[in-house]
Amino acid sequence: MKMQDLKQFDLPDEPGVYFFTLKLKNEYGQEQGKKTLYIGKATSLRDRVRSYFARDLVATRGEVVVKMVAECDGLEFKTTNSVLEALILEAALIRNLKPKYNTLQKDDKSYWYVVVTKEKWPRVLSVREKDLATEMEPEKIKYNFGPFPNASELKEALKIIRKIIPWRDKCEPEVGKPCFNAQLGLCPGVCAGTITHRDYLKNIRHLVLFFQGKTSVLLETLNKEMAIEAKKKNFEQAAKLRNQIFALQHINDVAMIKETRHTRGVRIEGYDIAHLGGKETIGVMTVILGGTPEKGAYRKFLIKGKGIGTVNDTLNLAEILNRRLGHTEWPFPALFVIDGGRAQLNIA
């Protein structure tokens, strides 16, 4: 796909999800459907997609993304009512379609999932992929949603959702005393006994629909439930449902917008030299991507040059920086962070 091809897409300045696609053809050159190569979310679809056609794409996003853009021959998108919905929909679509380049861009073990436990009073938890496999027994998980690549984005999303559809995470059910989250309105009172088991399970079903990316189905469900409660003259419950509907239709995700803009693939690399009295000297590179440690990209450099066997940190720093910059296949960071003083800064 070339830069001028972007003109054919009428991309809105709205939040949503975008798809880079590739047409599939048979041996006779006839089209036989298409496959999705990459799925991403955006605060502004127009601005986000334009970034893939910037001249500095190799430096800012890396060779994997460049290869994806070169391979694709189609672009599709779906707008959402909020950045929060875009985040949820992106995760659901990645899970279902398993696009090739989403997998290549991220180590699965660093993904996050939202888990609903299989208990009488289900809990809702955020769990890292590696912990999902080692610390939670499969038979205790009723649903899990994800993958979510960015921990801080997911944290902001859960804050917003929980104010609309509260849930239990840590408190003990039916102890007769409200937990701290219940006092804040983030737990519906499972602990204090102020919500029935039937109504709590309804809450969980609503939450499941939201995390499945089925917001329209959820709104339809809530409207039906509100009409039923109003007909029964349960006006307090009907008012709660009305407020939930309004909140879902007017999601205040300013924090999500800030978080998304702060983390559109911004890469930071940190460097340090470690040794034992001049022996066994190594250089270490750590990476922060989108505000989250990218441990799969960490690197350790064994010192091989003139500084070997010495305590000359500046000489050793120069070596590892030169070796790192020789890896043109690695994405170029927006910021280098160097441990040390003026000498280390100057050598960098």
C-alpha positions as CSV (number, residue, x, y, z in Angstrom):
1,M,0.0,0.0,0.0
2,K,1.5,3.3,-1.0
3,M,1.1,6.7,0.5
4,Q,-1.2,8.0,-2.2
5,D,-3.5,5.0,-1.7
6,L,-4.5,6.5,1.7
7,K,-6.6,9.1,-0.2
8,Q,-9.1,6.5,-1.1
9,F,-10.1,6.0,2.5
10,D,-12.5,8.4,4.1
11,L,-11.2,8.0,7.6
12,P,-13.1,9.8,10.3
13,D,-11.6,11.8,13.2
14,E,-13.3,9.4,15.7
15,P,-12.3,6.5,18.0
16,G,-12.5,3.0,16.6
17,V,-10.7,-0.1,15.4
18,Y,-8.8,-0.5,12.1
19,F,-7.9,-3.6,10.1
20,F,-5.0,-4.0,7.7
21,T,-6.1,-6.8,5.3
22,L,-4.7,-9.0,2.5
23,K,-6.8,-10.4,-0.4
24,L,-6.5,-14.1,-0.9
25,K,-6.3,-15.5,-4.4
26,N,-6.4,-19.0,-5.9
27,E,-3.9,-20.4,-8.4
28,Y,-5.8,-18.6,-11.2
29,G,-5.6,-15.2,-9.6
30,Q,-9.2,-15.2,-8.6
31,E,-10.0,-13.6,-5.2
32,Q,-11.1,-16.0,-2.5
33,G,-11.8,-13.8,0.5
34,K,-9.3,-12.0,2.6
35,K,-7.4,-12.3,5.9
36,T,-6.7,-9.8,8.6
37,L,-3.0,-9.1,9.1
38,Y,-3.2,-6.6,11.9
39,I,-5.9,-5.0,14.2
40,G,-5.4,-1.8,16.1
41,K,-7.5,0.8,18.1
42,A,-7.4,4.5,17.8
43,T,-8.5,7.7,19.5
44,S,-8.7,9.2,16.0
45,L,-8.8,6.7,13.2
46,R,-7.7,9.3,10.7
47,D,-4.6,10.3,12.7
48,R,-3.7,6.8,13.7
49,V,-3.8,5.3,10.2
50,R,-1.8,8.2,8.8
51,S,1.0,7.4,11.2
52,Y,1.6,4.1,9.3
53,F,2.5,6.1,6.2
54,A,5.1,8.4,7.8
55,R,8.6,8.5,6.4
56,D,10.2,7.6,9.8
57,L,8.1,4.5,10.2
58,V,11.1,2.2,10.4
59,A,12.7,4.3,13.2
60,T,9.5,4.8,15.2
61,R,7.7,1.5,14.8
62,G,10.2,-1.1,13.7
63,E,10.7,-3.4,10.7
64,V,7.8,-5.8,11.6
65,V,5.3,-2.9,11.2
66,V,7.0,-1.8,8.0
67,K,6.7,-5.3,6.6
68,M,3.0,-5.5,7.5
69,V,2.2,-2.2,5.7
70,A,4.1,-3.4,2.7
71,E,2.3,-6.8,2.7
72,C,-1.3,-5.5,3.1
73,D,-3.5,-4.4,0.2
74,G,-6.6,-3.3,2.1
75,L,-7.8,-1.2,5.0
76,E,-11.1,-1.4,6.9
77,F,-12.3,0.3,10.0
78,K,-15.2,0.4,12.5
79,T,-16.0,3.5,14.6
80,T,-17.0,3.2,18.2
81,N,-18.7,5.6,20.6
82,S,-15.7,5.9,22.8
83,V,-12.0,5.0,23.2
84,L,-13.0,2.5,25.9
85,E,-15.3,0.6,23.5
86,A,-12.4,0.6,20.9
87,L,-10.1,-1.0,23.5
88,I,-12.6,-3.7,24.3
89,L,-13.5,-4.4,20.7
90,E,-9.8,-4.5,19.7
91,A,-9.1,-7.2,22.3
92,A,-12.2,-9.3,21.3
93,L,-11.3,-9.1,17.6
94,I,-7.6,-10.0,18.1
95,R,-8.8,-13.0,20.2
96,N,-11.2,-14.2,17.5
97,L,-9.1,-13.5,14.3
98,K,-5.6,-14.0,15.7
99,P,-3.9,-11.6,13.1
100,K,-0.4,-12.5,12.2
101,Y,1.3,-9.2,13.0
102,N,-0.4,-8.7,16.4
103,T,1.2,-12.0,17.4
104,L,4.6,-11.0,16.1
105,Q,4.6,-7.6,17.8
106,K,4.1,-8.8,21.4
107,D,5.3,-11.6,23.6
108,D,2.1,-13.4,24.7
109,K,3.3,-13.7,28.3
110,S,3.1,-10.0,28.8
111,Y,-0.5,-9.7,27.7
112,W,-3.3,-9.0,30.3
113,Y,-6.7,-10.7,30.5
114,V,-9.9,-9.9,32.4
115,V,-11.1,-13.0,34.2
116,V,-14.5,-13.8,35.6
117,T,-14.3,-16.6,38.2
118,K,-16.5,-19.7,38.5
119,E,-17.9,-19.1,42.0
120,K,-21.4,-18.5,43.5
121,W,-20.5,-14.8,43.7
122,P,-18.1,-14.5,40.7
123,R,-15.1,-12.2,41.1
124,V,-13.7,-10.0,38.3
125,L,-9.9,-9.9,38.1
126,S,-7.1,-8.6,35.8
127,V,-4.4,-11.2,35.3
128,R,-1.2,-11.4,33.3
129,E,-1.0,-14.2,30.7
130,K,1.8,-16.0,32.6
131,D,-0.1,-15.9,35.8
132,L,-3.3,-17.0,34.1
133,A,-1.4,-20.2,33.1
134,T,0.4,-20.8,36.4
135,E,-1.7,-19.3,39.3
136,M,-5.3,-19.9,38.3
137,E,-6.9,-23.3,37.9
138,P,-8.8,-23.6,34.6
139,E,-11.8,-25.0,36.3
140,K,-12.1,-21.9,38.4
141,I,-12.3,-19.6,35.3
142,K,-15.8,-19.0,33.8
143,Y,-14.8,-16.3,31.3
144,N,-11.6,-14.6,30.3
145,F,-11.3,-11.6,28.0
146,G,-8.3,-10.3,26.2
147,P,-5.6,-10.0,25.2
148,F,-4.9,-6.5,26.4
149,P,-1.3,-5.4,25.4
150,N,-1.2,-2.4,27.7
151,A,-1.6,-2.7,31.4
152,S,-2.1,1.0,32.1
153,E,-4.8,1.3,29.5
154,L,-6.6,-1.7,30.9
155,K,-6.4,-0.2,34.4
156,E,-8.0,3.0,33.3
157,A,-10.6,1.1,31.4
158,L,-11.6,-1.0,34.4
159,K,-11.9,2.1,36.5
160,I,-14.5,3.5,34.1
161,I,-16.4,0.2,33.6
162,R,-16.6,-0.5,37.3
163,K,-18.3,2.7,38.1
164,I,-21.0,1.7,35.6
165,I,-21.3,-2.0,36.3
166,P,-19.8,-2.7,39.8
167,W,-18.4,-6.1,40.7
168,R,-16.7,-8.1,43.5
169,D,-13.0,-8.7,43.4
170,K,-11.6,-9.4,46.9
171,C,-14.4,-9.0,49.5
172,E,-16.1,-12.0,51.3
173,P,-19.7,-12.5,50.4
174,E,-22.6,-11.9,52.8
175,V,-20.5,-10.9,55.9
176,G,-22.9,-8.2,56.8
177,K,-20.4,-5.3,56.4
178,P,-19.6,-3.3,53.3
179,C,-16.0,-3.5,52.0
180,F,-14.1,-0.4,51.0
181,N,-15.1,-0.8,47.3
182,A,-18.7,-1.1,48.3
183,Q,-18.4,2.2,50.2
184,L,-17.1,3.8,46.9
185,G,-19.8,2.2,44.8
186,L,-17.4,-0.1,43.0
187,C,-18.8,-3.3,44.6
188,P,-22.6,-3.7,44.5
189,G,-22.7,-4.9,48.1
190,V,-22.0,-8.6,47.8
191,C,-20.3,-8.3,51.2
192,A,-23.0,-6.3,52.9
193,G,-25.9,-8.3,51.5
194,T,-27.4,-5.3,49.8
195,I,-27.7,-7.1,46.4
196,T,-29.5,-10.3,45.7
197,H,-27.6,-13.3,44.1
198,R,-30.0,-13.1,41.1
199,D,-29.3,-9.4,40.5
200,Y,-25.5,-9.8,41.0
201,L,-25.5,-12.6,38.3
202,K,-27.4,-10.1,36.1
203,N,-24.5,-7.6,36.6
204,I,-22.0,-10.2,35.6
205,R,-24.0,-11.1,32.4
206,H,-24.1,-7.4,31.6
207,L,-20.3,-7.2,32.1
208,V,-19.7,-10.2,29.9
209,L,-21.7,-8.6,27.0
210,F,-19.6,-5.5,27.4
211,F,-16.3,-7.4,27.3
212,Q,-17.4,-9.3,24.3
213,G,-17.7,-6.0,22.5
214,K,-21.5,-6.4,22.3
215,T,-22.4,-2.9,23.5
216,S,-25.5,-2.6,21.4
217,V,-26.8,-6.0,22.7
218,L,-26.1,-4.8,26.3
219,L,-28.0,-1.6,25.8
220,E,-31.0,-3.5,24.3
221,T,-30.9,-5.9,27.3
222,L,-30.8,-3.0,29.8
223,N,-33.7,-1.2,28.1
224,K,-35.8,-4.4,28.3
225,E,-35.0,-4.9,31.9
226,M,-35.8,-1.3,32.7
227,A,-39.2,-1.6,31.1
228,I,-39.9,-4.8,33.1
229,E,-38.9,-3.1,36.4
230,A,-41.0,0.0,35.6
231,K,-44.0,-2.2,34.8
232,K,-43.6,-3.9,38.1
233,K,-43.4,-0.5,39.7
234,N,-39.9,-1.2,41.0
235,F,-39.0,2.4,40.2
236,E,-35.7,2.4,42.2
237,Q,-34.3,-0.5,40.2
238,A,-35.6,1.0,36.9
239,A,-33.8,4.2,37.8
240,K,-30.6,2.3,38.3
241,L,-30.9,0.7,34.9
242,R,-31.7,4.0,33.3
243,N,-28.5,5.5,34.8
244,Q,-26.5,2.6,33.6
245,I,-27.9,3.1,30.1
246,F,-27.1,6.8,30.1
247,A,-23.5,6.1,31.4
248,L,-22.8,3.6,28.7
249,Q,-24.1,6.0,26.0
250,H,-22.1,8.9,27.4
251,I,-18.9,7.2,28.6
252,N,-16.5,9.8,30.1
253,D,-13.2,8.3,28.9
254,V,-11.0,11.5,29.0
255,A,-8.5,9.5,31.1
256,M,-8.5,6.8,28.4
257,I,-7.9,9.4,25.7
258,K,-4.9,10.8,27.6
259,E,-3.5,7.3,28.2
260,T,-3.9,6.2,24.6
261,R,-2.2,9.4,23.3
262,H,0.6,9.1,25.8
263,T,1.2,5.4,24.8
264,R,0.9,5.1,20.9
265,G,3.9,2.8,20.8
266,V,6.3,5.3,22.5
267,R,9.5,3.4,23.2
268,I,12.1,4.3,25.9
269,E,15.4,2.4,26.4
270,G,17.5,2.5,29.5
271,Y,21.2,1.5,29.8
272,D,23.5,0.6,32.6
273,I,26.9,-1.2,33.1
274,A,27.3,-3.8,35.8
275,H,30.5,-5.6,37.0
276,L,32.2,-7.2,40.0
277,G,35.3,-5.2,40.6
278,G,36.0,-4.9,36.9
279,K,35.3,-8.6,36.2
280,E,32.3,-10.2,34.5
281,T,31.3,-6.8,33.0
282,I,28.0,-6.7,31.2
283,G,25.8,-3.9,29.7
284,V,22.0,-4.0,30.2
285,M,19.3,-2.5,28.0
286,T,15.8,-2.3,29.4
287,V,12.7,-1.2,27.4
288,I,9.5,0.6,28.2
289,L,6.8,0.5,25.5
290,G,3.7,2.5,25.9
291,G,4.3,3.0,29.6
292,T,4.8,-0.8,30.3
293,P,8.0,-2.8,30.7
294,E,8.6,-4.8,27.5
295,K,10.6,-7.6,29.1
296,G,10.8,-9.6,25.9
297,A,12.9,-6.7,24.4
298,Y,15.4,-6.5,27.3
299,R,19.0,-7.3,26.2
300,K,22.2,-8.2,28.0
301,F,25.5,-7.3,26.3
302,L,28.7,-9.2,27.3
303,I,31.6,-6.7,27.0
304,K,34.0,-7.7,24.3
305,G,36.0,-4.5,23.5
306,K,38.8,-2.4,25.1
307,G,36.9,-2.0,28.3
308,I,36.8,-5.7,29.1
309,G,38.3,-6.5,32.5
310,T,38.3,-2.8,33.5
311,V,36.0,-0.5,35.5
312,N,35.8,2.0,32.6
313,D,32.0,2.5,32.5
314,T,32.1,5.1,29.8
315,L,34.2,3.0,27.4
316,N,31.9,0.0,28.0
317,L,28.8,2.2,27.6
318,A,30.1,3.4,24.2
319,E,30.6,-0.2,23.2
320,I,27.0,-1.4,24.0
321,L,25.4,1.7,22.5
322,N,27.3,1.1,19.3
323,R,26.4,-2.5,19.2
324,R,22.7,-1.6,20.0
325,L,22.6,0.9,17.1
326,G,24.0,-1.7,14.8
327,H,20.7,-3.6,15.2
328,T,18.7,-1.6,12.6
329,E,15.9,-4.3,12.8
330,W,15.1,-3.1,16.4
331,P,12.6,-0.1,16.7
332,F,14.4,3.1,17.4
333,P,13.4,4.6,20.8
334,A,12.0,8.1,21.4
335,L,14.3,8.4,24.4
336,F,17.6,6.9,25.6
337,V,18.0,6.9,29.4
338,I,21.6,6.6,30.5
339,D,22.6,5.7,34.1
340,G,25.6,7.9,35.3
341,G,26.8,11.4,35.2
342,R,28.2,14.0,32.7
343,A,30.8,11.5,31.4
344,Q,28.2,8.9,30.5
345,L,26.0,11.6,28.9
346,N,28.8,12.9,26.8
347,I,29.8,9.4,25.5
348,A,26.2,8.7,24.7
